[in-house]
Amino acid sequence: MDLQIDDFHKDAAAGLLRLHRAFPRKIALYVEDLIGREEPDEFGLPSTRHQSCLSALLWLAEEGYLRFDSTIRYEALDQAVLSEKGFLRLSRTVADATPADPALPAGVRRVRATLAWQLREALAEGDGERLVRLGRLIFDNSSTARPET
């Protein structure tokens, strides 16, 4: 089993959601805020888990989901912001989202059907399988998720 892939989906979702909440402001995106404190190794280097999270964030930037000005040592991405691509992906309506209560206002139902909302719920509930399934939609160009209209 490739547990690092599960961690990647969790880290990618957490990082993108943090940027989504701040959008359109630029923020410092700290690894510790996403995965908690990890003790450095005996040489003072970041743990493998910490390095993996930072690498996931850098990969997201290389693939065009976010932008940043520089890194702050191994700790953070400085002046990070969602790119248009990242923003639009998180704003998509998830085709199989849990139907919202019809008594809720239309705007609330629309927000709760977005990929961002669904990812946020999966993270909060600690639902790893749902998180991986939804995380794949960030990178999926098929009709599994559809853009908002």
Chimera marker file (.cmm) of the C-alpha trace (Angstrom):
<marker_set name="trace">
<marker id="1" x="0.000" y="0.000" z="0.000" r="1" g="1" b="0" radius="0.5"/>
<marker id="2" x="1.341" y="3.434" z="-0.941" r="1" g="1" b="0" radius="0.5"/>
<marker id="3" x="0.618" y="5.448" z="2.183" r="1" g="1" b="0" radius="0.5"/>
<marker id="4" x="2.646" y="8.388" z="0.864" r="1" g="1" b="0" radius="0.5"/>
<marker id="5" x="-0.011" y="8.803" z="-1.852" r="1" g="1" b="0" radius="0.5"/>
<marker id="6" x="-2.736" y="9.057" z="0.800" r="1" g="1" b="0" radius="0.5"/>
<marker id="7" x="-0.583" y="11.617" z="2.621" r="1" g="1" b="0" radius="0.5"/>
<marker id="8" x="-0.088" y="13.485" z="-0.652" r="1" g="1" b="0" radius="0.5"/>
<marker id="9" x="-3.851" y="13.795" z="-1.186" r="1" g="1" b="0" radius="0.5"/>
<marker id="10" x="-4.318" y="15.000" z="2.389" r="1" g="1" b="0" radius="0.5"/>
<marker id="11" x="-1.462" y="17.515" z="2.134" r="1" g="1" b="0" radius="0.5"/>
<marker id="12" x="-2.568" y="18.790" z="-1.266" r="1" g="1" b="0" radius="0.5"/>
<marker id="13" x="-6.152" y="19.228" z="-0.067" r="1" g="1" b="0" radius="0.5"/>
<marker id="14" x="-5.103" y="20.926" z="3.182" r="1" g="1" b="0" radius="0.5"/>
<marker id="15" x="-2.729" y="23.311" z="1.397" r="1" g="1" b="0" radius="0.5"/>
<marker id="16" x="-5.163" y="24.236" z="-1.339" r="1" g="1" b="0" radius="0.5"/>
<marker id="17" x="-8.000" y="24.720" z="1.151" r="1" g="1" b="0" radius="0.5"/>
<marker id="18" x="-5.857" y="26.999" z="3.298" r="1" g="1" b="0" radius="0.5"/>
<marker id="19" x="-5.190" y="29.107" z="0.199" r="1" g="1" b="0" radius="0.5"/>
<marker id="20" x="-8.860" y="28.944" z="-0.786" r="1" g="1" b="0" radius="0.5"/>
<marker id="21" x="-9.881" y="30.404" z="2.580" r="1" g="1" b="0" radius="0.5"/>
<marker id="22" x="-7.449" y="33.294" z="2.130" r="1" g="1" b="0" radius="0.5"/>
<marker id="23" x="-8.153" y="33.845" z="-1.578" r="1" g="1" b="0" radius="0.5"/>
<marker id="24" x="-7.299" y="36.249" z="-3.189" r="1" g="1" b="0" radius="0.5"/>
<marker id="25" x="-4.828" y="37.331" z="-0.496" r="1" g="1" b="0" radius="0.5"/>
<marker id="26" x="-1.284" y="35.991" z="-0.542" r="1" g="1" b="0" radius="0.5"/>
<marker id="27" x="-0.241" y="34.162" z="2.620" r="1" g="1" b="0" radius="0.5"/>
<marker id="28" x="2.688" y="32.275" z="4.097" r="1" g="1" b="0" radius="0.5"/>
<marker id="29" x="1.713" y="28.594" z="3.823" r="1" g="1" b="0" radius="0.5"/>
<marker id="30" x="3.450" y="26.760" z="6.690" r="1" g="1" b="0" radius="0.5"/>
<marker id="31" x="3.920" y="22.986" z="6.568" r="1" g="1" b="0" radius="0.5"/>
<marker id="32" x="3.485" y="22.794" z="10.356" r="1" g="1" b="0" radius="0.5"/>
<marker id="33" x="0.010" y="24.339" z="10.034" r="1" g="1" b="0" radius="0.5"/>
<marker id="34" x="-0.962" y="21.529" z="7.668" r="1" g="1" b="0" radius="0.5"/>
<marker id="35" x="0.537" y="18.436" z="9.332" r="1" g="1" b="0" radius="0.5"/>
<marker id="36" x="1.430" y="19.516" z="12.840" r="1" g="1" b="0" radius="0.5"/>
<marker id="37" x="4.844" y="19.695" z="14.455" r="1" g="1" b="0" radius="0.5"/>
<marker id="38" x="7.349" y="17.098" z="13.297" r="1" g="1" b="0" radius="0.5"/>
<marker id="39" x="10.647" y="16.768" z="15.144" r="1" g="1" b="0" radius="0.5"/>
<marker id="40" x="13.745" y="17.212" z="12.982" r="1" g="1" b="0" radius="0.5"/>
<marker id="41" x="16.146" y="14.292" z="12.702" r="1" g="1" b="0" radius="0.5"/>
<marker id="42" x="19.402" y="14.024" z="14.620" r="1" g="1" b="0" radius="0.5"/>
<marker id="43" x="21.108" y="16.279" z="12.064" r="1" g="1" b="0" radius="0.5"/>
<marker id="44" x="18.465" y="18.999" z="12.345" r="1" g="1" b="0" radius="0.5"/>
<marker id="45" x="16.887" y="18.204" z="8.990" r="1" g="1" b="0" radius="0.5"/>
<marker id="46" x="13.099" y="18.120" z="8.606" r="1" g="1" b="0" radius="0.5"/>
<marker id="47" x="11.421" y="14.737" z="9.024" r="1" g="1" b="0" radius="0.5"/>
<marker id="48" x="10.523" y="12.692" z="5.966" r="1" g="1" b="0" radius="0.5"/>
<marker id="49" x="6.845" y="13.495" z="6.573" r="1" g="1" b="0" radius="0.5"/>
<marker id="50" x="7.599" y="17.237" z="6.717" r="1" g="1" b="0" radius="0.5"/>
<marker id="51" x="9.681" y="17.033" z="3.529" r="1" g="1" b="0" radius="0.5"/>
<marker id="52" x="6.902" y="15.113" z="1.785" r="1" g="1" b="0" radius="0.5"/>
<marker id="53" x="4.336" y="17.785" z="2.639" r="1" g="1" b="0" radius="0.5"/>
<marker id="54" x="6.608" y="20.578" z="1.424" r="1" g="1" b="0" radius="0.5"/>
<marker id="55" x="7.299" y="18.580" z="-1.739" r="1" g="1" b="0" radius="0.5"/>
<marker id="56" x="3.563" y="18.175" z="-2.340" r="1" g="1" b="0" radius="0.5"/>
<marker id="57" x="3.121" y="21.952" z="-2.117" r="1" g="1" b="0" radius="0.5"/>
<marker id="58" x="6.036" y="22.545" z="-4.479" r="1" g="1" b="0" radius="0.5"/>
<marker id="59" x="4.602" y="19.997" z="-6.908" r="1" g="1" b="0" radius="0.5"/>
<marker id="60" x="1.232" y="21.783" z="-6.826" r="1" g="1" b="0" radius="0.5"/>
<marker id="61" x="3.052" y="24.993" z="-7.753" r="1" g="1" b="0" radius="0.5"/>
<marker id="62" x="4.975" y="23.292" z="-10.574" r="1" g="1" b="0" radius="0.5"/>
<marker id="63" x="1.705" y="21.929" z="-11.954" r="1" g="1" b="0" radius="0.5"/>
<marker id="64" x="0.058" y="25.349" z="-11.849" r="1" g="1" b="0" radius="0.5"/>
<marker id="65" x="-2.394" y="24.999" z="-8.944" r="1" g="1" b="0" radius="0.5"/>
<marker id="66" x="-0.759" y="27.704" z="-6.847" r="1" g="1" b="0" radius="0.5"/>
<marker id="67" x="1.903" y="30.398" z="-7.029" r="1" g="1" b="0" radius="0.5"/>
<marker id="68" x="4.403" y="31.605" z="-4.437" r="1" g="1" b="0" radius="0.5"/>
<marker id="69" x="7.311" y="34.031" z="-4.264" r="1" g="1" b="0" radius="0.5"/>
<marker id="70" x="9.862" y="31.994" z="-2.301" r="1" g="1" b="0" radius="0.5"/>
<marker id="71" x="10.310" y="29.344" z="0.343" r="1" g="1" b="0" radius="0.5"/>
<marker id="72" x="10.961" y="30.163" z="3.977" r="1" g="1" b="0" radius="0.5"/>
<marker id="73" x="13.725" y="27.647" z="4.671" r="1" g="1" b="0" radius="0.5"/>
<marker id="74" x="12.054" y="24.208" z="4.727" r="1" g="1" b="0" radius="0.5"/>
<marker id="75" x="9.129" y="25.642" z="6.662" r="1" g="1" b="0" radius="0.5"/>
<marker id="76" x="6.758" y="27.385" z="4.263" r="1" g="1" b="0" radius="0.5"/>
<marker id="77" x="5.894" y="28.875" z="0.921" r="1" g="1" b="0" radius="0.5"/>
<marker id="78" x="5.927" y="32.660" z="1.189" r="1" g="1" b="0" radius="0.5"/>
<marker id="79" x="3.336" y="34.862" z="-0.529" r="1" g="1" b="0" radius="0.5"/>
<marker id="80" x="1.372" y="31.822" z="-1.750" r="1" g="1" b="0" radius="0.5"/>
<marker id="81" x="-1.942" y="32.179" z="-3.556" r="1" g="1" b="0" radius="0.5"/>
<marker id="82" x="-4.208" y="29.923" z="-5.596" r="1" g="1" b="0" radius="0.5"/>
<marker id="83" x="-3.762" y="30.169" z="-9.334" r="1" g="1" b="0" radius="0.5"/>
<marker id="84" x="-6.786" y="30.481" z="-11.580" r="1" g="1" b="0" radius="0.5"/>
<marker id="85" x="-6.529" y="26.741" z="-12.244" r="1" g="1" b="0" radius="0.5"/>
<marker id="86" x="-6.521" y="25.917" z="-8.512" r="1" g="1" b="0" radius="0.5"/>
<marker id="87" x="-9.362" y="28.293" z="-7.764" r="1" g="1" b="0" radius="0.5"/>
<marker id="88" x="-11.546" y="26.944" z="-10.567" r="1" g="1" b="0" radius="0.5"/>
<marker id="89" x="-10.894" y="23.320" z="-9.603" r="1" g="1" b="0" radius="0.5"/>
<marker id="90" x="-11.899" y="23.930" z="-5.992" r="1" g="1" b="0" radius="0.5"/>
<marker id="91" x="-14.971" y="25.883" z="-7.129" r="1" g="1" b="0" radius="0.5"/>
<marker id="92" x="-16.275" y="22.985" z="-9.218" r="1" g="1" b="0" radius="0.5"/>
<marker id="93" x="-19.527" y="21.340" z="-8.281" r="1" g="1" b="0" radius="0.5"/>
<marker id="94" x="-18.942" y="17.724" z="-7.294" r="1" g="1" b="0" radius="0.5"/>
<marker id="95" x="-21.309" y="15.574" z="-9.326" r="1" g="1" b="0" radius="0.5"/>
<marker id="96" x="-21.909" y="13.043" z="-6.532" r="1" g="1" b="0" radius="0.5"/>
<marker id="97" x="-21.923" y="15.460" z="-3.591" r="1" g="1" b="0" radius="0.5"/>
<marker id="98" x="-24.276" y="14.586" z="-0.769" r="1" g="1" b="0" radius="0.5"/>
<marker id="99" x="-27.507" y="16.406" z="-1.575" r="1" g="1" b="0" radius="0.5"/>
<marker id="100" x="-27.961" y="19.454" z="0.644" r="1" g="1" b="0" radius="0.5"/>
<marker id="101" x="-31.173" y="20.061" z="2.545" r="1" g="1" b="0" radius="0.5"/>
<marker id="102" x="-33.624" y="21.660" z="0.064" r="1" g="1" b="0" radius="0.5"/>
<marker id="103" x="-34.762" y="24.009" z="2.844" r="1" g="1" b="0" radius="0.5"/>
<marker id="104" x="-31.339" y="25.681" z="2.777" r="1" g="1" b="0" radius="0.5"/>
<marker id="105" x="-30.910" y="28.816" z="0.662" r="1" g="1" b="0" radius="0.5"/>
<marker id="106" x="-29.714" y="28.195" z="-2.902" r="1" g="1" b="0" radius="0.5"/>
<marker id="107" x="-26.374" y="29.897" z="-2.222" r="1" g="1" b="0" radius="0.5"/>
<marker id="108" x="-25.651" y="27.579" z="0.709" r="1" g="1" b="0" radius="0.5"/>
<marker id="109" x="-26.546" y="24.495" z="-1.354" r="1" g="1" b="0" radius="0.5"/>
<marker id="110" x="-24.263" y="25.737" z="-4.177" r="1" g="1" b="0" radius="0.5"/>
<marker id="111" x="-21.296" y="26.236" z="-1.811" r="1" g="1" b="0" radius="0.5"/>
<marker id="112" x="-21.794" y="22.860" z="-0.125" r="1" g="1" b="0" radius="0.5"/>
<marker id="113" x="-21.719" y="21.106" z="-3.501" r="1" g="1" b="0" radius="0.5"/>
<marker id="114" x="-18.263" y="22.488" z="-4.358" r="1" g="1" b="0" radius="0.5"/>
<marker id="115" x="-15.117" y="20.423" z="-4.268" r="1" g="1" b="0" radius="0.5"/>
<marker id="116" x="-13.656" y="22.808" z="-1.672" r="1" g="1" b="0" radius="0.5"/>
<marker id="117" x="-16.560" y="22.222" z="0.738" r="1" g="1" b="0" radius="0.5"/>
<marker id="118" x="-16.526" y="18.462" z="0.195" r="1" g="1" b="0" radius="0.5"/>
<marker id="119" x="-12.746" y="18.307" z="0.784" r="1" g="1" b="0" radius="0.5"/>
<marker id="120" x="-13.085" y="20.414" z="3.924" r="1" g="1" b="0" radius="0.5"/>
<marker id="121" x="-15.724" y="18.019" z="5.286" r="1" g="1" b="0" radius="0.5"/>
<marker id="122" x="-13.634" y="14.935" z="4.484" r="1" g="1" b="0" radius="0.5"/>
<marker id="123" x="-10.612" y="16.455" z="6.255" r="1" g="1" b="0" radius="0.5"/>
<marker id="124" x="-12.669" y="17.437" z="9.304" r="1" g="1" b="0" radius="0.5"/>
<marker id="125" x="-14.225" y="13.961" z="9.524" r="1" g="1" b="0" radius="0.5"/>
<marker id="126" x="-10.884" y="12.210" z="9.002" r="1" g="1" b="0" radius="0.5"/>
<marker id="127" x="-12.438" y="10.205" z="6.168" r="1" g="1" b="0" radius="0.5"/>
<marker id="128" x="-9.308" y="9.059" z="4.324" r="1" g="1" b="0" radius="0.5"/>
<marker id="129" x="-11.035" y="7.156" z="1.534" r="1" g="1" b="0" radius="0.5"/>
<marker id="130" x="-13.372" y="10.023" z="0.725" r="1" g="1" b="0" radius="0.5"/>
<marker id="131" x="-10.451" y="12.443" z="0.868" r="1" g="1" b="0" radius="0.5"/>
<marker id="132" x="-8.461" y="10.406" z="-1.669" r="1" g="1" b="0" radius="0.5"/>
<marker id="133" x="-11.511" y="10.087" z="-3.955" r="1" g="1" b="0" radius="0.5"/>
<marker id="134" x="-12.160" y="13.833" z="-3.772" r="1" g="1" b="0" radius="0.5"/>
<marker id="135" x="-8.461" y="14.640" z="-3.975" r="1" g="1" b="0" radius="0.5"/>
<marker id="136" x="-8.294" y="12.870" z="-7.317" r="1" g="1" b="0" radius="0.5"/>
<marker id="137" x="-10.950" y="15.271" z="-8.605" r="1" g="1" b="0" radius="0.5"/>
<marker id="138" x="-8.532" y="18.159" z="-8.125" r="1" g="1" b="0" radius="0.5"/>
<marker id="139" x="-6.391" y="16.664" z="-10.878" r="1" g="1" b="0" radius="0.5"/>
<marker id="140" x="-9.169" y="15.113" z="-12.977" r="1" g="1" b="0" radius="0.5"/>
<marker id="141" x="-10.289" y="16.753" z="-16.213" r="1" g="1" b="0" radius="0.5"/>
<marker id="142" x="-13.158" y="14.318" z="-16.828" r="1" g="1" b="0" radius="0.5"/>
<marker id="143" x="-16.833" y="14.839" z="-16.168" r="1" g="1" b="0" radius="0.5"/>
<marker id="144" x="-16.622" y="13.453" z="-12.596" r="1" g="1" b="0" radius="0.5"/>
<marker id="145" x="-16.725" y="17.058" z="-11.437" r="1" g="1" b="0" radius="0.5"/>
<marker id="146" x="-18.341" y="19.785" z="-13.440" r="1" g="1" b="0" radius="0.5"/>
<marker id="147" x="-17.570" y="23.500" z="-13.476" r="1" g="1" b="0" radius="0.5"/>
<marker id="148" x="-20.008" y="25.845" z="-11.778" r="1" g="1" b="0" radius="0.5"/>
<marker id="149" x="-22.483" y="27.513" z="-14.068" r="1" g="1" b="0" radius="0.5"/>
<link id1="1" id2="2" r="1" g="1" b="0" radius="0.2"/>
<link id1="2" id2="3" r="1" g="1" b="0" radius="0.2"/>
<link id1="3" id2="4" r="1" g="1" b="0" radius="0.2"/>
<link id1="4" id2="5" r="1" g="1" b="0" radius="0.2"/>
<link id1="5" id2="6" r="1" g="1" b="0" radius="0.2"/>
<link id1="6" id2="7" r="1" g="1" b="0" radius="0.2"/>
<link id1="7" id2="8" r="1" g="1" b="0" radius="0.2"/>
<link id1="8" id2="9" r="1" g="1" b="0" radius="0.2"/>
<link id1="9" id2="10" r="1" g="1" b="0" radius="0.2"/>
<link id1="10" id2="11" r="1" g="1" b="0" radius="0.2"/>
<link id1="11" id2="12" r="1" g="1" b="0" radius="0.2"/>
<link id1="12" id2="13" r="1" g="1" b="0" radius="0.2"/>
<link id1="13" id2="14" r="1" g="1" b="0" radius="0.2"/>
<link id1="14" id2="15" r="1" g="1" b="0" radius="0.2"/>
<link id1="15" id2="16" r="1" g="1" b="0" radius="0.2"/>
<link id1="16" id2="17" r="1" g="1" b="0" radius="0.2"/>
<link id1="17" id2="18" r="1" g="1" b="0" radius="0.2"/>
<link id1="18" id2="19" r="1" g="1" b="0" radius="0.2"/>
<link id1="19" id2="20" r="1" g="1" b="0" radius="0.2"/>
<link id1="20" id2="21" r="1" g="1" b="0" radius="0.2"/>
<link id1="21" id2="22" r="1" g="1" b="0" radius="0.2"/>
<link id1="22" id2="23" r="1" g="1" b="0" radius="0.2"/>
<link id1="23" id2="24" r="1" g="1" b="0" radius="0.2"/>
<link id1="24" id2="25" r="1" g="1" b="0" radius="0.2"/>
<link id1="25" id2="26" r="1" g="1" b="0" radius="0.2"/>
<link id1="26" id2="27" r="1" g="1" b="0" radius="0.2"/>
<link id1="27" id2="28" r="1" g="1" b="0" radius="0.2"/>
<link id1="28" id2="29" r="1" g="1" b="0" radius="0.2"/>
<link id1="29" id2="30" r="1" g="1" b="0" radius="0.2"/>
<link id1="30" id2="31" r="1" g="1" b="0" radius="0.2"/>
<link id1="31" id2="32" r="1" g="1" b="0" radius="0.2"/>
<link id1="32" id2="33" r="1" g="1" b="0" radius="0.2"/>
<link id1="33" id2="34" r="1" g="1" b="0" radius="0.2"/>
<link id1="34" id2="35" r="1" g="1" b="0" radius="0.2"/>
<link id1="35" id2="36" r="1" g="1" b="0" radius="0.2"/>
<link id1="36" id2="37" r="1" g="1" b="0" radius="0.2"/>
<link id1="37" id2="38" r="1" g="1" b="0" radius="0.2"/>
<link id1="38" id2="39" r="1" g="1" b="0" radius="0.2"/>
<link id1="39" id2="40" r="1" g="1" b="0" radius="0.2"/>
<link id1="40" id2="41" r="1" g="1" b="0" radius="0.2"/>
<link id1="41" id2="42" r="1" g="1" b="0" radius="0.2"/>
<link id1="42" id2="43" r="1" g="1" b="0" radius="0.2"/>
<link id1="43" id2="44" r="1" g="1" b="0" radius="0.2"/>
<link id1="44" id2="45" r="1" g="1" b="0" radius="0.2"/>
<link id1="45" id2="46" r="1" g="1" b="0" radius="0.2"/>
<link id1="46" id2="47" r="1" g="1" b="0" radius="0.2"/>
<link id1="47" id2="48" r="1" g="1" b="0" radius="0.2"/>
<link id1="48" id2="49" r="1" g="1" b="0" radius="0.2"/>
<link id1="49" id2="50" r="1" g="1" b="0" radius="0.2"/>
<link id1="50" id2="51" r="1" g="1" b="0" radius="0.2"/>
<link id1="51" id2="52" r="1" g="1" b="0" radius="0.2"/>
<link id1="52" id2="53" r="1" g="1" b="0" radius="0.2"/>
<link id1="53" id2="54" r="1" g="1" b="0" radius="0.2"/>
<link id1="54" id2="55" r="1" g="1" b="0" radius="0.2"/>
<link id1="55" id2="56" r="1" g="1" b="0" radius="0.2"/>
<link id1="56" id2="57" r="1" g="1" b="0" radius="0.2"/>
<link id1="57" id2="58" r="1" g="1" b="0" radius="0.2"/>
<link id1="58" id2="59" r="1" g="1" b="0" radius="0.2"/>
<link id1="59" id2="60" r="1" g="1" b="0" radius="0.2"/>
<link id1="60" id2="61" r="1" g="1" b="0" radius="0.2"/>
<link id1="61" id2="62" r="1" g="1" b="0" radius="0.2"/>
<link id1="62" id2="63" r="1" g="1" b="0" radius="0.2"/>
<link id1="63" id2="64" r="1" g="1" b="0" radius="0.2"/>
<link id1="64" id2="65" r="1" g="1" b="0" radius="0.2"/>
<link id1="65" id2="66" r="1" g="1" b="0" radius="0.2"/>
<link id1="66" id2="67" r="1" g="1" b="0" radius="0.2"/>
<link id1="67" id2="68" r="1" g="1" b="0" radius="0.2"/>
<link id1="68" id2="69" r="1" g="1" b="0" radius="0.2"/>
<link id1="69" id2="70" r="1" g="1" b="0" radius="0.2"/>
<link id1="70" id2="71" r="1" g="1" b="0" radius="0.2"/>
<link id1="71" id2="72" r="1" g="1" b="0" radius="0.2"/>
<link id1="72" id2="73" r="1" g="1" b="0" radius="0.2"/>
<link id1="73" id2="74" r="1" g="1" b="0" radius="0.2"/>
<link id1="74" id2="75" r="1" g="1" b="0" radius="0.2"/>
<link id1="75" id2="76" r="1" g="1" b="0" radius="0.2"/>
<link id1="76" id2="77" r="1" g="1" b="0" radius="0.2"/>
<link id1="77" id2="78" r="1" g="1" b="0" radius="0.2"/>
<link id1="78" id2="79" r="1" g="1" b="0" radius="0.2"/>
<link id1="79" id2="80" r="1" g="1" b="0" radius="0.2"/>
<link id1="80" id2="81" r="1" g="1" b="0" radius="0.2"/>
<link id1="81" id2="82" r="1" g="1" b="0" radius="0.2"/>
<link id1="82" id2="83" r="1" g="1" b="0" radius="0.2"/>
<link id1="83" id2="84" r="1" g="1" b="0" radius="0.2"/>
<link id1="84" id2="85" r="1" g="1" b="0" radius="0.2"/>
<link id1="85" id2="86" r="1" g="1" b="0" radius="0.2"/>
<link id1="86" id2="87" r="1" g="1" b="0" radius="0.2"/>
<link id1="87" id2="88" r="1" g="1" b="0" radius="0.2"/>
<link id1="88" id2="89" r="1" g="1" b="0" radius="0.2"/>
<link id1="89" id2="90" r="1" g="1" b="0" radius="0.2"/>
<link id1="90" id2="91" r="1" g="1" b="0" radius="0.2"/>
<link id1="91" id2="92" r="1" g="1" b="0" radius="0.2"/>
<link id1="92" id2="93" r="1" g="1" b="0" radius="0.2"/>
<link id1="93" id2="94" r="1" g="1" b="0" radius="0.2"/>
<link id1="94" id2="95" r="1" g="1" b="0" radius="0.2"/>
<link id1="95" id2="96" r="1" g="1" b="0" radius="0.2"/>
<link id1="96" id2="97" r="1" g="1" b="0" radius="0.2"/>
<link id1="97" id2="98" r="1" g="1" b="0" radius="0.2"/>
<link id1="98" id2="99" r="1" g="1" b="0" radius="0.2"/>
<link id1="99" id2="100" r="1" g="1" b="0" radius="0.2"/>
<link id1="100" id2="101" r="1" g="1" b="0" radius="0.2"/>
<link id1="101" id2="102" r="1" g="1" b="0" radius="0.2"/>
<link id1="102" id2="103" r="1" g="1" b="0" radius="0.2"/>
<link id1="103" id2="104" r="1" g="1" b="0" radius="0.2"/>
<link id1="104" id2="105" r="1" g="1" b="0" radius="0.2"/>
<link id1="105" id2="106" r="1" g="1" b="0" radius="0.2"/>
<link id1="106" id2="107" r="1" g="1" b="0" radius="0.2"/>
<link id1="107" id2="108" r="1" g="1" b="0" radius="0.2"/>
<link id1="108" id2="109" r="1" g="1" b="0" radius="0.2"/>
<link id1="109" id2="110" r="1" g="1" b="0" radius="0.2"/>
<link id1="110" id2="111" r="1" g="1" b="0" radius="0.2"/>
<link id1="111" id2="112" r="1" g="1" b="0" radius="0.2"/>
<link id1="112" id2="113" r="1" g="1" b="0" radius="0.2"/>
<link id1="113" id2="114" r="1" g="1" b="0" radius="0.2"/>
<link id1="114" id2="115" r="1" g="1" b="0" radius="0.2"/>
<link id1="115" id2="116" r="1" g="1" b="0" radius="0.2"/>
<link id1="116" id2="117" r="1" g="1" b="0" radius="0.2"/>
<link id1="117" id2="118" r="1" g="1" b="0" radius="0.2"/>
<link id1="118" id2="119" r="1" g="1" b="0" radius="0.2"/>
<link id1="119" id2="120" r="1" g="1" b="0" radius="0.2"/>
<link id1="120" id2="121" r="1" g="1" b="0" radius="0.2"/>
<link id1="121" id2="122" r="1" g="1" b="0" radius="0.2"/>
<link id1="122" id2="123" r="1" g="1" b="0" radius="0.2"/>
<link id1="123" id2="124" r="1" g="1" b="0" radius="0.2"/>
<link id1="124" id2="125" r="1" g="1" b="0" radius="0.2"/>
<link id1="125" id2="126" r="1" g="1" b="0" radius="0.2"/>
<link id1="126" id2="127" r="1" g="1" b="0" radius="0.2"/>
<link id1="127" id2="128" r="1" g="1" b="0" radius="0.2"/>
<link id1="128" id2="129" r="1" g="1" b="0" radius="0.2"/>
<link id1="129" id2="130" r="1" g="1" b="0" radius="0.2"/>
<link id1="130" id2="131" r="1" g="1" b="0" radius="0.2"/>
<link id1="131" id2="132" r="1" g="1" b="0" radius="0.2"/>
<link id1="132" id2="133" r="1" g="1" b="0" radius="0.2"/>
<link id1="133" id2="134" r="1" g="1" b="0" radius="0.2"/>
<link id1="134" id2="135" r="1" g="1" b="0" radius="0.2"/>
<link id1="135" id2="136" r="1" g="1" b="0" radius="0.2"/>
<link id1="136" id2="137" r="1" g="1" b="0" radius="0.2"/>
<link id1="137" id2="138" r="1" g="1" b="0" radius="0.2"/>
<link id1="138" id2="139" r="1" g="1" b="0" radius="0.2"/>
<link id1="139" id2="140" r="1" g="1" b="0" radius="0.2"/>
<link id1="140" id2="141" r="1" g="1" b="0" radius="0.2"/>
<link id1="141" id2="142" r="1" g="1" b="0" radius="0.2"/>
<link id1="142" id2="143" r="1" g="1" b="0" radius="0.2"/>
<link id1="143" id2="144" r="1" g="1" b="0" radius="0.2"/>
<link id1="144" id2="145" r="1" g="1" b="0" radius="0.2"/>
<link id1="145" id2="146" r="1" g="1" b="0" radius="0.2"/>
<link id1="146" id2="147" r="1" g="1" b="0" radius="0.2"/>
<link id1="147" id2="148" r="1" g="1" b="0" radius="0.2"/>
<link id1="148" id2="149" r="1" g="1" b="0" radius="0.2"/>
</marker_set>
